[in-house]
Each structure stands twice: as C-alpha cells, then as structure tokens.
Amino acid sequence: MDRNADSSHFIFNRLSETATLPKRFLSTDATSVADCEHQLRRPRSLQALHLKPLKREAEFGIPSCDLQLRSFSIQPLEFFADFALRAAYYLGLPSYGPVPLPRITERWTVPRSHFIFKKSQENFERVTLRRMIQIKDGNPETVQLWLAYLRKHQYYGVGMKANFWEFNETDAGHSLNLSESQVQDLSSSWAHLGQMKDIGRRDLMEDLLNTRRVQDAAGLRQPQAPNK
C-alpha cells in the first residue's frame, strides 16, 4: 500500500516538473530543434578538428624541406600527416600536401620445412605506404623547429625522413678569404682534432714515439734513445 502511494507521488511530481518547463523544450517541431542546436555552438578549436587543415601560400615557391612519412597502415599515416600540416600552419610555414607516393611492396618466400618438404612454402608480403609534405619559403630555423616538434610528438607506427635545404648568399666565396689572425684562431680551435693536432716541440715528438702504444704498433721492445 505504501509502495503504490510512493510511486504515484513520484509520477505526480515528474508531471508537475514537466508542466513548468518552457514550451520550446516541450515542443517537437523541427524549427524548435534547429533553434536549440543553433544556440549550442562548439568551440572554434573543436570545430577546426573536423575541418581541413589551413595552409599558407608561398611567395617565391623555393623548396625548403621535403618530409616523407612512412607507415604500414593508413590510419596513423593520415592522422600524423594532418597533424604535421596543422603544426606547419601555426608556425607560419607554407606547406603543400600530403602527396601520395608509390607503395613499396616487399615479398618473401620461406620454406616451412626442409629436405623432401621443401615444396611446402609460405609467402609473406609487406606494403609500405608513403606520403610527402613539402615546405616552401621557410626559414631554416623555423623548419628545424617544426621537425623537432614532429619528432617530439611522433605518432607510433609512422616513420619520418626529411630532406632539408639551406640557401646562402651568392658572394659566399668572399667569406673564405680569411686574414692571418683568423687563420691562427681557426688553427687553435682545430688543434685538438685528428690529424690537425699540432705535435709541438722535438722532445714531445720523442715522448710520443716512446709511448707503449707506438712501440706495440711498430714491434719495438725498447724505447728509442733521445737524440743529443
């Protein structure tokens, strides 16, 4: 008896709540539904995810970088290509692509057994999908920053290969004509590398020849006597 009274009281409360709602929530007309959807707008950042990535136009059309993306499946490849284009736009780089490249198909035949069961073989195939994104009129430092950002947030299952170009002035040969002071500064900075290392005085040369490593290489058992 009490349970039936509680249920009827709950139904009465729900009916009273719906009676107090505005008419635009109770009506099922198409116009009212469209108005409600028009009022609930998604944020711009969320709407941009459902649209194509924005791109900037190149002024001169000089290539700066060719980024090649490789993967064995299409979903992560398309996702990371879209991510790379959006990152290039927000860094101010004019990007073009992604351009589909020819697939790389590799096949292997492996025998399942040996001897008389050699005819029982198994074939394997691996298809590599590729996409290319080209950056034009890009600042070298900005392009390096873009590549570093992609390496930091690299998606799993996607490999990257980048061809990078840098352009210099036409009179770059004049910068090779160094003065004597600049040559001395370069020799001091390169003195500790490989064959450019300066041996120095005569006694240092004798100490170098008397080292155990040189003796073992030359087959000498006794150190050489210094010249007087």
PyRosetta script that sets phi, psi and omega in degrees:
from pyrosetta import init, pose_from_sequence

init()
pose = pose_from_sequence("MDRNADSSHFIFNRLSETATLPKRFLSTDATSVADCEHQLRRPRSLQALHLKPLKREAEFGIPSCDLQLRSFSIQPLEFFADFALRAAYYLGLPSYGPVPLPRITERWTVPRSHFIFKKSQENFERVTLRRMIQIKDGNPETVQLWLAYLRKHQYYGVGMKANFWEFNETDAGHSLNLSESQVQDLSSSWAHLGQMKDIGRRDLMEDLLNTRRVQDAAGLRQPQAPNK")
pose.set_psi(1, -46.0)
pose.set_omega(1, 179.8)
pose.set_phi(2, -68.1)
pose.set_psi(2, -35.7)
pose.set_omega(2, -179.6)
pose.set_phi(3, -64.9)
pose.set_psi(3, -40.6)
pose.set_omega(3, 178.4)
pose.set_phi(4, -67.3)
pose.set_psi(4, -34.5)
pose.set_omega(4, 179.0)
pose.set_phi(5, -68.7)
pose.set_psi(5, -39.1)
pose.set_omega(5, 178.7)
pose.set_phi(6, -65.2)
pose.set_psi(6, -42.2)
pose.set_omega(6, -179.8)
pose.set_phi(7, -64.9)
pose.set_psi(7, -41.6)
pose.set_omega(7, 178.9)
pose.set_phi(8, -66.5)
pose.set_psi(8, -36.5)
pose.set_omega(8, 177.8)
pose.set_phi(9, -65.9)
pose.set_psi(9, -38.1)
pose.set_omega(9, 178.4)
pose.set_phi(10, -66.0)
pose.set_psi(10, -41.5)
pose.set_omega(10, 178.7)
pose.set_phi(11, -65.1)
pose.set_psi(11, -39.0)
pose.set_omega(11, 179.3)
pose.set_phi(12, -65.0)
pose.set_psi(12, -39.0)
pose.set_omega(12, 178.5)
pose.set_phi(13, -65.7)
pose.set_psi(13, -42.0)
pose.set_omega(13, 179.8)
pose.set_phi(14, -64.0)
pose.set_psi(14, -38.2)
pose.set_omega(14, 178.3)
pose.set_phi(15, -67.9)
pose.set_psi(15, -36.2)
pose.set_omega(15, 178.4)
pose.set_phi(16, -69.2)
pose.set_psi(16, -33.3)
pose.set_omega(16, 177.9)
pose.set_phi(17, -68.2)
pose.set_psi(17, -43.1)
pose.set_omega(17, 179.2)
pose.set_phi(18, -67.5)
pose.set_psi(18, -26.8)
pose.set_omega(18, 179.4)
pose.set_phi(19, -70.7)
pose.set_psi(19, -27.9)
pose.set_omega(19, -179.4)
pose.set_phi(20, -85.8)
pose.set_psi(20, -6.4)
pose.set_omega(20, 179.5)
pose.set_phi(21, -70.7)
pose.set_psi(21, 151.9)
pose.set_omega(21, 176.7)
pose.set_phi(22, -63.2)
pose.set_psi(22, 159.1)
pose.set_omega(22, -177.5)
pose.set_phi(23, -68.1)
pose.set_psi(23, -27.5)
pose.set_omega(23, -176.9)
pose.set_phi(24, -71.0)
pose.set_psi(24, -19.7)
pose.set_omega(24, 175.1)
pose.set_phi(25, -87.9)
pose.set_psi(25, -22.0)
pose.set_omega(25, -178.5)
pose.set_phi(26, -90.8)
pose.set_psi(26, -23.3)
pose.set_omega(26, -178.2)
pose.set_phi(27, -79.2)
pose.set_psi(27, 148.4)
pose.set_omega(27, -179.2)
pose.set_phi(28, -112.9)
pose.set_psi(28, 21.4)
pose.set_omega(28, 179.7)
pose.set_phi(29, -69.3)
pose.set_psi(29, 154.3)
pose.set_omega(29, 179.8)
pose.set_phi(30, -67.3)
pose.set_psi(30, -33.2)
pose.set_omega(30, -179.0)
pose.set_phi(31, -67.6)
pose.set_psi(31, -39.9)
pose.set_omega(31, 179.8)
pose.set_phi(32, -67.8)
pose.set_psi(32, -38.9)
pose.set_omega(32, 178.1)
pose.set_phi(33, -65.0)
pose.set_psi(33, -39.8)
pose.set_omega(33, 178.3)
pose.set_phi(34, -65.4)
pose.set_psi(34, -36.9)
pose.set_omega(34, 178.2)
pose.set_phi(35, -65.8)
pose.set_psi(35, -38.6)
pose.set_omega(35, 178.9)
pose.set_phi(36, -66.2)
pose.set_psi(36, -41.8)
pose.set_omega(36, 178.4)
pose.set_phi(37, -67.6)
pose.set_psi(37, -30.7)
pose.set_omega(37, 179.9)
pose.set_phi(38, -70.8)
pose.set_psi(38, -31.4)
pose.set_omega(38, 180.0)
pose.set_phi(39, -74.3)
pose.set_psi(39, -33.8)
pose.set_omega(39, -179.5)
pose.set_phi(40, -89.0)
pose.set_psi(40, 95.7)
pose.set_omega(40, -178.3)
pose.set_phi(41, -103.3)
pose.set_psi(41, 137.3)
pose.set_omega(41, 177.2)
pose.set_phi(42, -75.5)
pose.set_psi(42, 154.6)
pose.set_omega(42, 177.0)
pose.set_phi(43, -63.1)
pose.set_psi(43, 154.8)
pose.set_omega(43, -178.2)
pose.set_phi(44, -62.1)
pose.set_psi(44, -38.5)
pose.set_omega(44, -179.8)
pose.set_phi(45, -64.5)
pose.set_psi(45, -32.9)
pose.set_omega(45, 178.0)
pose.set_phi(46, -77.9)
pose.set_psi(46, -34.6)
pose.set_omega(46, 177.6)
pose.set_phi(47, -67.5)
pose.set_psi(47, -32.7)
pose.set_omega(47, -178.5)
pose.set_phi(48, -66.3)
pose.set_psi(48, -24.2)
pose.set_omega(48, 179.1)
pose.set_phi(49, -68.7)
pose.set_psi(49, -25.4)
pose.set_omega(49, -178.6)
pose.set_phi(50, -93.8)
pose.set_psi(50, 2.0)
pose.set_omega(50, 179.2)
pose.set_phi(51, -110.5)
pose.set_psi(51, 168.1)
pose.set_omega(51, 176.9)
pose.set_phi(52, -68.7)
pose.set_psi(52, 146.4)
pose.set_omega(52, 179.4)
pose.set_phi(53, -64.6)
pose.set_psi(53, 141.9)
pose.set_omega(53, 179.0)
pose.set_phi(54, -74.5)
pose.set_psi(54, 151.0)
pose.set_omega(54, -178.4)
pose.set_phi(55, -134.7)
pose.set_psi(55, 150.0)
pose.set_omega(55, 176.9)
pose.set_phi(56, -102.2)
pose.set_psi(56, 149.0)
pose.set_omega(56, -178.9)
pose.set_phi(57, -89.1)
pose.set_psi(57, 139.1)
pose.set_omega(57, 178.6)
pose.set_phi(58, -83.5)
pose.set_psi(58, 141.6)
pose.set_omega(58, -178.8)
pose.set_phi(59, -84.6)
pose.set_psi(59, -42.7)
pose.set_omega(59, -176.7)
pose.set_phi(60, -108.0)
pose.set_psi(60, -23.3)
pose.set_omega(60, 178.8)
pose.set_phi(61, 76.7)
pose.set_psi(61, 27.2)
pose.set_omega(61, 178.8)
pose.set_phi(62, -88.6)
pose.set_psi(62, 121.7)
pose.set_omega(62, -178.4)
pose.set_phi(63, -67.8)
pose.set_psi(63, 138.5)
pose.set_omega(63, 178.6)
pose.set_phi(64, -114.5)
pose.set_psi(64, -33.4)
pose.set_omega(64, -176.7)
pose.set_phi(65, -158.5)
pose.set_psi(65, 139.3)
pose.set_omega(65, 171.7)
pose.set_phi(66, -116.4)
pose.set_psi(66, 113.2)
pose.set_omega(66, -179.9)
pose.set_phi(67, -102.8)
pose.set_psi(67, 121.9)
pose.set_omega(67, 179.1)
pose.set_phi(68, -109.1)
pose.set_psi(68, 124.9)
pose.set_omega(68, 179.7)
pose.set_phi(69, -106.6)
pose.set_psi(69, 136.3)
pose.set_omega(69, -179.1)
pose.set_phi(70, -130.3)
pose.set_psi(70, 143.2)
pose.set_omega(70, 178.1)
pose.set_phi(71, -161.8)
pose.set_psi(71, 161.8)
pose.set_omega(71, 177.7)
pose.set_phi(72, -92.5)
pose.set_psi(72, -11.3)
pose.set_omega(72, 178.2)
pose.set_phi(73, -130.8)
pose.set_psi(73, 155.8)
pose.set_omega(73, -171.6)
pose.set_phi(74, -83.3)
pose.set_psi(74, -30.9)
pose.set_omega(74, -173.9)
pose.set_phi(75, -64.4)
pose.set_psi(75, -54.5)
pose.set_omega(75, 178.6)
pose.set_phi(76, -65.9)
pose.set_psi(76, -28.4)
pose.set_omega(76, 179.1)
pose.set_phi(77, -66.5)
pose.set_psi(77, -46.8)
pose.set_omega(77, 179.1)
pose.set_phi(78, -67.2)
pose.set_psi(78, -36.8)
pose.set_omega(78, -179.7)
pose.set_phi(79, -65.0)
pose.set_psi(79, -46.1)
pose.set_omega(79, -177.7)
pose.set_phi(80, -72.4)
pose.set_psi(80, -31.7)
pose.set_omega(80, 175.2)
pose.set_phi(81, -64.0)
pose.set_psi(81, -41.2)
pose.set_omega(81, 176.4)
pose.set_phi(82, -63.8)
pose.set_psi(82, -40.5)
pose.set_omega(82, 178.7)
pose.set_phi(83, -64.3)
pose.set_psi(83, -40.2)
pose.set_omega(83, 179.9)
pose.set_phi(84, -66.6)
pose.set_psi(84, -38.5)
pose.set_omega(84, 178.5)
pose.set_phi(85, -66.9)
pose.set_psi(85, -40.1)
pose.set_omega(85, 178.4)
pose.set_phi(86, -67.0)
pose.set_psi(86, -39.3)
pose.set_omega(86, 177.6)
pose.set_phi(87, -65.0)
pose.set_psi(87, -38.0)
pose.set_omega(87, 178.4)
pose.set_phi(88, -65.9)
pose.set_psi(88, -37.4)
pose.set_omega(88, 179.6)
pose.set_phi(89, -64.6)
pose.set_psi(89, -45.9)
pose.set_omega(89, -177.1)
pose.set_phi(90, -73.5)
pose.set_psi(90, -16.2)
pose.set_omega(90, 173.1)
pose.set_phi(91, -91.5)
pose.set_psi(91, 0.1)
pose.set_omega(91, 177.8)
pose.set_phi(92, 80.0)
pose.set_psi(92, 25.4)
pose.set_omega(92, -178.4)
pose.set_phi(93, -102.9)
pose.set_psi(93, 127.5)
pose.set_omega(93, 173.8)
pose.set_phi(94, -71.1)
pose.set_psi(94, 118.0)
pose.set_omega(94, -176.2)
pose.set_phi(95, -118.0)
pose.set_psi(95, 151.4)
pose.set_omega(95, 179.7)
pose.set_phi(96, -136.1)
pose.set_psi(96, 136.4)
pose.set_omega(96, -179.9)
pose.set_phi(97, 127.5)
pose.set_psi(97, -164.6)
pose.set_omega(97, 0.8)
pose.set_phi(98, -77.3)
pose.set_psi(98, 135.9)
pose.set_omega(98, -179.5)
pose.set_phi(99, -97.1)
pose.set_psi(99, 122.1)
pose.set_omega(99, 177.7)
pose.set_phi(100, -67.5)
pose.set_psi(100, 129.8)
pose.set_omega(100, 176.6)
pose.set_phi(101, -103.0)
pose.set_psi(101, 160.5)
pose.set_omega(101, 179.0)
pose.set_phi(102, -59.3)
pose.set_psi(102, 144.2)
pose.set_omega(102, 179.6)
pose.set_phi(103, -72.6)
pose.set_psi(103, 150.8)
pose.set_omega(103, 175.0)
pose.set_phi(104, -106.2)
pose.set_psi(104, 112.3)
pose.set_omega(104, -177.8)
pose.set_phi(105, -107.8)
pose.set_psi(105, 124.8)
pose.set_omega(105, 179.1)
pose.set_phi(106, -122.2)
pose.set_psi(106, 136.0)
pose.set_omega(106, -179.1)
pose.set_phi(107, -130.5)
pose.set_psi(107, 142.8)
pose.set_omega(107, 177.4)
pose.set_phi(108, -131.7)
pose.set_psi(108, 146.4)
pose.set_omega(108, 174.3)
pose.set_phi(109, -120.5)
pose.set_psi(109, 119.8)
pose.set_omega(109, -175.3)
pose.set_phi(110, -119.2)
pose.set_psi(110, 126.0)
pose.set_omega(110, 175.4)
pose.set_phi(111, -67.4)
pose.set_psi(111, 136.9)
pose.set_omega(111, 178.0)
pose.set_phi(112, -77.2)
pose.set_psi(112, -27.6)
pose.set_omega(112, -179.7)
pose.set_phi(113, -147.2)
pose.set_psi(113, -171.0)
pose.set_omega(113, -176.0)
pose.set_phi(114, -125.3)
pose.set_psi(114, 177.8)
pose.set_omega(114, 175.3)
pose.set_phi(115, 63.0)
pose.set_psi(115, -124.0)
pose.set_omega(115, -173.8)
pose.set_phi(116, -76.3)
pose.set_psi(116, -9.1)
pose.set_omega(116, -179.4)
pose.set_phi(117, -99.3)
pose.set_psi(117, 22.4)
pose.set_omega(117, -177.5)
pose.set_phi(118, -65.4)
pose.set_psi(118, -28.4)
pose.set_omega(118, -179.3)
pose.set_phi(119, -67.9)
pose.set_psi(119, -17.7)
pose.set_omega(119, 176.7)
pose.set_phi(120, -82.2)
pose.set_psi(120, 91.4)
pose.set_omega(120, -176.6)
pose.set_phi(121, -117.5)
pose.set_psi(121, 161.1)
pose.set_omega(121, -179.1)
pose.set_phi(122, -129.3)
pose.set_psi(122, 135.1)
pose.set_omega(122, -177.5)
pose.set_phi(123, -105.0)
pose.set_psi(123, 139.0)
pose.set_omega(123, 177.1)
pose.set_phi(124, -125.1)
pose.set_psi(124, 146.6)
pose.set_omega(124, -179.4)
pose.set_phi(125, -137.8)
pose.set_psi(125, 138.6)
pose.set_omega(125, 176.7)
pose.set_phi(126, -131.9)
pose.set_psi(126, 124.4)
pose.set_omega(126, -178.1)
pose.set_phi(127, -111.6)
pose.set_psi(127, 124.6)
pose.set_omega(127, 179.1)
pose.set_phi(128, -105.1)
pose.set_psi(128, 121.4)
pose.set_omega(128, 178.1)
pose.set_phi(129, -92.6)
pose.set_psi(129, 144.9)
pose.set_omega(129, -175.7)
pose.set_phi(130, -135.9)
pose.set_psi(130, 145.9)
pose.set_omega(130, 173.0)
pose.set_phi(131, -136.6)
pose.set_psi(131, 146.5)
pose.set_omega(131, -179.7)
pose.set_phi(132, -123.8)
pose.set_psi(132, 134.6)
pose.set_omega(132, 175.5)
pose.set_phi(133, -119.9)
pose.set_psi(133, 127.7)
pose.set_omega(133, -177.6)
pose.set_phi(134, -112.0)
pose.set_psi(134, 134.4)
pose.set_omega(134, 176.6)
pose.set_phi(135, -107.1)
pose.set_psi(135, 130.1)
pose.set_omega(135, 179.5)
pose.set_phi(136, -121.7)
pose.set_psi(136, 148.0)
pose.set_omega(136, 177.6)
pose.set_phi(137, 54.2)
pose.set_psi(137, 40.0)
pose.set_omega(137, -178.8)
pose.set_phi(138, -99.1)
pose.set_psi(138, 142.2)
pose.set_omega(138, 173.5)
pose.set_phi(139, -67.5)
pose.set_psi(139, 133.8)
pose.set_omega(139, -177.3)
pose.set_phi(140, -56.8)
pose.set_psi(140, -39.2)
pose.set_omega(140, 179.4)
pose.set_phi(141, -67.7)
pose.set_psi(141, -38.1)
pose.set_omega(141, 178.2)
pose.set_phi(142, -68.3)
pose.set_psi(142, -37.7)
pose.set_omega(142, 177.8)
pose.set_phi(143, -65.9)
pose.set_psi(143, -40.4)
pose.set_omega(143, 176.7)
pose.set_phi(144, -64.0)
pose.set_psi(144, -38.3)
pose.set_omega(144, 176.6)
pose.set_phi(145, -64.8)
pose.set_psi(145, -39.3)
pose.set_omega(145, 178.3)
pose.set_phi(146, -64.1)
pose.set_psi(146, -43.6)
pose.set_omega(146, 178.4)
pose.set_phi(147, -66.5)
pose.set_psi(147, -38.8)
pose.set_omega(147, 177.8)
pose.set_phi(148, -65.3)
pose.set_psi(148, -37.1)
pose.set_omega(148, 177.8)
pose.set_phi(149, -66.2)
pose.set_psi(149, -38.5)
pose.set_omega(149, 178.0)
pose.set_phi(150, -69.6)
pose.set_psi(150, -36.8)
pose.set_omega(150, 176.9)
pose.set_phi(151, -66.6)
pose.set_psi(151, -34.8)
pose.set_omega(151, 179.6)
pose.set_phi(152, -68.2)
pose.set_psi(152, -40.0)
pose.set_omega(152, -177.9)
pose.set_phi(153, -108.0)
pose.set_psi(153, 36.9)
pose.set_omega(153, -178.3)
pose.set_phi(154, -67.0)
pose.set_psi(154, 135.0)
pose.set_omega(154, -177.9)
pose.set_phi(155, -83.0)
pose.set_psi(155, 147.0)
pose.set_omega(155, -177.0)
pose.set_phi(156, -68.6)
pose.set_psi(156, 142.7)
pose.set_omega(156, 178.5)
pose.set_phi(157, 81.7)
pose.set_psi(157, 8.5)
pose.set_omega(157, -179.3)
pose.set_phi(158, -125.2)
pose.set_psi(158, 124.0)
pose.set_omega(158, 176.3)
pose.set_phi(159, -101.3)
pose.set_psi(159, 155.1)
pose.set_omega(159, -176.8)
pose.set_phi(160, -128.2)
pose.set_psi(160, 145.0)
pose.set_omega(160, 174.8)
pose.set_phi(161, -144.4)
pose.set_psi(161, 122.0)
pose.set_omega(161, -173.6)
pose.set_phi(162, -119.9)
pose.set_psi(162, 133.8)
pose.set_omega(162, 170.3)
pose.set_phi(163, -106.9)
pose.set_psi(163, 119.0)
pose.set_omega(163, -170.7)
pose.set_phi(164, -116.6)
pose.set_psi(164, 136.0)
pose.set_omega(164, 179.2)
pose.set_phi(165, -120.9)
pose.set_psi(165, 141.0)
pose.set_omega(165, 173.4)
pose.set_phi(166, -126.9)
pose.set_psi(166, 139.2)
pose.set_omega(166, -178.1)
pose.set_phi(167, -116.2)
pose.set_psi(167, 140.4)
pose.set_omega(167, -179.4)
pose.set_phi(168, -118.7)
pose.set_psi(168, 177.6)
pose.set_omega(168, -179.8)
pose.set_phi(169, -71.0)
pose.set_psi(169, 160.2)
pose.set_omega(169, -179.2)
pose.set_phi(170, -71.8)
pose.set_psi(170, -27.3)
pose.set_omega(170, 179.5)
pose.set_phi(171, -97.4)
pose.set_psi(171, 41.2)
pose.set_omega(171, -179.5)
pose.set_phi(172, -69.7)
pose.set_psi(172, -20.8)
pose.set_omega(172, 179.9)
pose.set_phi(173, -67.0)
pose.set_psi(173, -25.7)
pose.set_omega(173, 179.3)
pose.set_phi(174, -68.3)
pose.set_psi(174, -25.4)
pose.set_omega(174, 178.9)
pose.set_phi(175, -73.2)
pose.set_psi(175, -14.0)
pose.set_omega(175, 178.3)
pose.set_phi(176, -80.0)
pose.set_psi(176, -16.1)
pose.set_omega(176, 178.3)
pose.set_phi(177, -80.8)
pose.set_psi(177, 91.8)
pose.set_omega(177, -175.8)
pose.set_phi(178, -95.6)
pose.set_psi(178, 151.4)
pose.set_omega(178, 175.5)
pose.set_phi(179, -79.2)
pose.set_psi(179, 172.6)
pose.set_omega(179, -177.4)
pose.set_phi(180, -66.2)
pose.set_psi(180, -37.6)
pose.set_omega(180, 178.8)
pose.set_phi(181, -65.5)
pose.set_psi(181, -39.0)
pose.set_omega(181, 178.6)
pose.set_phi(182, -68.7)
pose.set_psi(182, -34.7)
pose.set_omega(182, 177.1)
pose.set_phi(183, -65.9)
pose.set_psi(183, -39.0)
pose.set_omega(183, 177.8)
pose.set_phi(184, -65.9)
pose.set_psi(184, -37.9)
pose.set_omega(184, 176.8)
pose.set_phi(185, -64.7)
pose.set_psi(185, -38.5)
pose.set_omega(185, 178.1)
pose.set_phi(186, -68.1)
pose.set_psi(186, -39.2)
pose.set_omega(186, 179.6)
pose.set_phi(187, -65.6)
pose.set_psi(187, -36.1)
pose.set_omega(187, 177.6)
pose.set_phi(188, -69.3)
pose.set_psi(188, -34.7)
pose.set_omega(188, -179.6)
pose.set_phi(189, -77.4)
pose.set_psi(189, -26.9)
pose.set_omega(189, 179.7)
pose.set_phi(190, -99.2)
pose.set_psi(190, 7.9)
pose.set_omega(190, -174.7)
pose.set_phi(191, -70.2)
pose.set_psi(191, -22.7)
pose.set_omega(191, -175.6)
pose.set_phi(192, -93.9)
pose.set_psi(192, 6.9)
pose.set_omega(192, -176.5)
pose.set_phi(193, -109.7)
pose.set_psi(193, 121.7)
pose.set_omega(193, 167.3)
pose.set_phi(194, 48.2)
pose.set_psi(194, -133.1)
pose.set_omega(194, -176.6)
pose.set_phi(195, -74.8)
pose.set_psi(195, -11.2)
pose.set_omega(195, 176.4)
pose.set_phi(196, -78.6)
pose.set_psi(196, -3.6)
pose.set_omega(196, -177.9)
pose.set_phi(197, -68.4)
pose.set_psi(197, 132.4)
pose.set_omega(197, -178.1)
pose.set_phi(198, -81.0)
pose.set_psi(198, 123.9)
pose.set_omega(198, -178.4)
pose.set_phi(199, -71.7)
pose.set_psi(199, -42.5)
pose.set_omega(199, 175.5)
pose.set_phi(200, 102.3)
pose.set_psi(200, -139.2)
pose.set_omega(200, -173.1)
pose.set_phi(201, -79.0)
pose.set_psi(201, 177.5)
pose.set_omega(201, -176.9)
pose.set_phi(202, -69.8)
pose.set_psi(202, -39.1)
pose.set_omega(202, -179.7)
pose.set_phi(203, -67.3)
pose.set_psi(203, -32.3)
pose.set_omega(203, 176.4)
pose.set_phi(204, -68.1)
pose.set_psi(204, -33.5)
pose.set_omega(204, 177.1)
pose.set_phi(205, -66.7)
pose.set_psi(205, -40.4)
pose.set_omega(205, 178.5)
pose.set_phi(206, -66.7)
pose.set_psi(206, -38.7)
pose.set_omega(206, 177.0)
pose.set_phi(207, -64.4)
pose.set_psi(207, -35.8)
pose.set_omega(207, 178.0)
pose.set_phi(208, -66.2)
pose.set_psi(208, -39.7)
pose.set_omega(208, 179.0)
pose.set_phi(209, -72.4)
pose.set_psi(209, -23.5)
pose.set_omega(209, -179.6)
pose.set_phi(210, -89.0)
pose.set_psi(210, 2.1)
pose.set_omega(210, 178.4)
pose.set_phi(211, -70.2)
pose.set_psi(211, 156.0)
pose.set_omega(211, -176.4)
pose.set_phi(212, -67.2)
pose.set_psi(212, -34.2)
pose.set_omega(212, -178.6)
pose.set_phi(213, -65.6)
pose.set_psi(213, -41.2)
pose.set_omega(213, 179.5)
pose.set_phi(214, -70.1)
pose.set_psi(214, -37.2)
pose.set_omega(214, 179.0)
pose.set_phi(215, -65.6)
pose.set_psi(215, -41.6)
pose.set_omega(215, 178.5)
pose.set_phi(216, -66.6)
pose.set_psi(216, -35.5)
pose.set_omega(216, 179.4)
pose.set_phi(217, -70.8)
pose.set_psi(217, -34.3)
pose.set_omega(217, -178.9)
pose.set_phi(218, -91.4)
pose.set_psi(218, -7.4)
pose.set_omega(218, -178.5)
pose.set_phi(219, 76.8)
pose.set_psi(219, 24.5)
pose.set_omega(219, 179.5)
pose.set_phi(220, -94.3)
pose.set_psi(220, 138.9)
pose.set_omega(220, 179.4)
pose.set_phi(221, -100.4)
pose.set_psi(221, -28.0)
pose.set_omega(221, -179.2)
pose.set_phi(222, -115.8)
pose.set_psi(222, 143.0)
pose.set_omega(222, 178.5)
pose.set_phi(223, -66.9)
pose.set_psi(223, 150.8)
pose.set_omega(223, 179.0)
pose.set_phi(224, -74.6)
pose.set_psi(224, 143.9)
pose.set_omega(224, -179.9)
pose.set_phi(225, -76.3)
pose.set_psi(225, 139.3)
pose.set_omega(225, 179.3)
pose.set_phi(226, -67.5)
pose.set_psi(226, 145.6)
pose.set_omega(226, 177.6)
pose.set_phi(227, -75.0)
pose.set_psi(227, 137.0)
pose.set_omega(227, -179.9)
pose.set_phi(228, -102.9)
pose.dump_pdb("model.pdb")
